[in-house]
Amino acid sequence: MKYFKENKNIFAKGICFDKLFAIFIIGSIIGSFYEEILNLLLVYSKTGNIVWEYRRGVIYGPFNVIYGFGAVIIVSLLADKNHKWYQTILYGALLGGGIEYFIGFLQETFTNSISWDYSNRFLNIHGRTTIPFMVVWGLFSFLFVKYLYPFLSSKIEKIPYNLGKLLTNILIVFMAINMTISWSAIIRQNLRNNNIPPFTPYGRFLDKHYPDEFLEKYFPNMSFTKGD
């Protein structure tokens, strides 16, 4: 098969699209498990019960795409730069907080829903992020750029060229379909909650295959700001 013939080219050399897409996938997976484990520990500390809930940005697969997008932006703007350590932390804090705020704004604007609300937290910014959390984002960004990204980058570049290209193409198609279905299902859920019937075959498809009970399993921390 042509995809598995030897090719001496280095896959995803440097900071390129293939490298950034691989970082997006890895960051999304790490973010998903980080959120799920953190939630498990918080619930256990409060109730003594072991509860595993999904913390994803899409329906299919362990992908918290907010972390994936954040990782891509941080690598694009901070990796391989001659920033001092405190500059990396500062820029990472601004980027992390900005991404969290912007994603929260988009979710509320287009789906009338929220997945986090920091309104009661210290030094919050419109409930979408907080200054202390931004500091944490900055520290995470420093550790990621300084230690984790170089390790991941070297491992990604060791993937056989043709295999890497094949996997990238497959995952691009999969994630595009995954995000389209997931986010349109949430938008349709909001319309359902406002008693707006589907007016396209795709809307009827979403109502049939992605009802509220189904979506609540994958987005348990999501609540609607209007039309509840």
Secondary structure as UniProt FT lines:
FT   HELIX           2..4
FT   TURN            11..12
FT   HELIX           17..47
FT   HELIX           65..78
FT   TURN            79..80
FT   HELIX           85..111
FT   STRAND          113..114
FT   TURN            119..120
FT   TURN            122..123
FT   STRAND          124..125
FT   TURN            126..128
FT   STRAND          129..130
FT   HELIX           131..143
FT   HELIX           144..148
FT   HELIX           149..156
FT   TURN            157..158
FT   HELIX           161..193
FT   TURN            194..195
FT   HELIX           201..209
FT   HELIX           212..218
FT   TURN            220..221
FT   STRAND          223..224
//
